[in-house]
């Protein structure tokens, strides 16, 4: 069996390769990404890496023709909401067009392959206040160019399932955290600043931050990659699954946790440039479908996860 | 005042230019299209034409910087559903990406310009049987790559209205008919075949056709362009309006009308290649919003419109 992973060099990719190799040691894993070199998959037998730009449809098709994967896990994405506000066309191409190139190539080269299409909680966008946990049946009201591209990806998946019989299952993945996540995302951005203060011997950190009243649902990346494997096994073709902890946390509570774990006090330096043109106040998902159909439940507590993120940045930050 | 029209060389564009010139004789109209030469706007003072590929974002921005229009009517689209099934990436680029280029350029160069974004009844996609007339509040369940691109365009419009304060009004335009429509669309395709038989002196025509049970809502293109002008005047920012007759017609009834008007009998030559991977059985819109808010009502009956389409093809077809 061969599994192809796009966007393999990213945060989720490196955890996914490790996890898949641990549960399927004899499977071939083909990783694609746009970067020239990667640490991903080093020392894992059966792993191979190909540098590819998914915007090049012919290149994608040639790879699928050669590899003929049984599973594709499509992680590749320009997943920054802020970037999508600044560069909407680039964000759109590197979300929607790369996905079209992938599924068109599948249709031609490996039409019975099972594809896991990763989406985002951002697809829900504006939700009613106090609506409780967001289930998959909630309307999608995207509030950023990135979110629109993700909704498009999901609608295209359904069209290709129903119109061309492709075997696509989908996620709406909520925020995830863990080692190796870039500090362009909010939790590692905070953690890195705490660790820098710690290494300098400070007891206070001037924390650059955006809107701290925002509520998000964080899942450890290792729970996320386990969910992806389970959805590939048990997910219903053409259906979408929330991947989330079902626990909401204000960003200011994340900061309080970091204060407690480090003994360093944060002084908030609110930066309006980190506010988005439109912000979703609360995104907390209902994970019942994933639990009930796929038998998943999270194994990492938020605090255990944050401790590992701290450890990661302690080893990564040099002053 | 200056009005900019994208996709001006198309079927709707040529009617729109004529109509706008008749109601606003002193307005400057700048037409853009990707074709090298066009008959559109000939003899209309105040009309100018620029050959432009909207995929080139820099070119679009340079034009808006120069023209600074008060209104933009964005007709440009790869609007064939069939083409989108065959070439999904090309269809997506020439619907979604060109729209992003346009609104990004507006944001930079003429942020208070009012933009009319044309959408499609195809956005509704799969509707419940016997749901009656489709109102704007109906869920969108697109069933083709083209329809997904149109839904994206609408979602992007809302994001740019709410996030960047642009002034965009939208339509979901149902099928329209009239002189100059290409025979890639169903009604002119039928009419052309009847006219060819007529000119050959035949009493029967072998009519190549797809699924004739499909029900569509046809509006004369001249009623459509009147609606667009009214929506620009009275439409609410960020809102979407159905443009339709609210009358459903089976395609086989269209054929019966043509038989009656020409005295030629159709022998149906059903071509499975004209069937789509997914078909929407019935798309008949509710035009109450357009009537009530914008004061529009259709002036052309279906039969009067078809008579003109017949006349057009009688002058266009040479054997």
Boltz contact constraints between the chains, C-beta under 6 A:
constraints:
  - contact:
      token1: [A, 88]
      token2: [B, 100]
      max_distance: 6.0
  - contact:
      token1: [A, 88]
      token2: [B, 104]
      max_distance: 6.0
  - contact:
      token1: [A, 89]
      token2: [B, 100]
      max_distance: 6.0
  - contact:
      token1: [A, 92]
      token2: [B, 100]
      max_distance: 6.0
  - contact:
      token1: [A, 100]
      token2: [B, 88]
      max_distance: 6.0
  - contact:
      token1: [A, 100]
      token2: [B, 89]
      max_distance: 6.0
  - contact:
      token1: [A, 100]
      token2: [B, 92]
      max_distance: 6.0
  - contact:
      token1: [A, 104]
      token2: [B, 88]
      max_distance: 6.0
  - contact:
      token1: [A, 142]
      token2: [B, 155]
      max_distance: 6.0
  - contact:
      token1: [A, 148]
      token2: [B, 152]
      max_distance: 6.0
  - contact:
      token1: [A, 148]
      token2: [B, 155]
      max_distance: 6.0
  - contact:
      token1: [A, 148]
      token2: [B, 156]
      max_distance: 6.0
  - contact:
      token1: [A, 152]
      token2: [B, 148]
      max_distance: 6.0
  - contact:
      token1: [A, 152]
      token2: [B, 152]
      max_distance: 6.0
  - contact:
      token1: [A, 155]
      token2: [B, 142]
      max_distance: 6.0
  - contact:
      token1: [A, 155]
      token2: [B, 148]
      max_distance: 6.0
  - contact:
      token1: [A, 156]
      token2: [B, 148]
      max_distance: 6.0
  - contact:
      token1: [A, 162]
      token2: [B, 278]
      max_distance: 6.0
  - contact:
      token1: [A, 163]
      token2: [B, 277]
      max_distance: 6.0
  - contact:
      token1: [A, 163]
      token2: [B, 278]
      max_distance: 6.0
  - contact:
      token1: [A, 277]
      token2: [B, 163]
      max_distance: 6.0
  - contact:
      token1: [A, 278]
      token2: [B, 162]
      max_distance: 6.0
  - contact:
      token1: [A, 278]
      token2: [B, 163]
      max_distance: 6.0
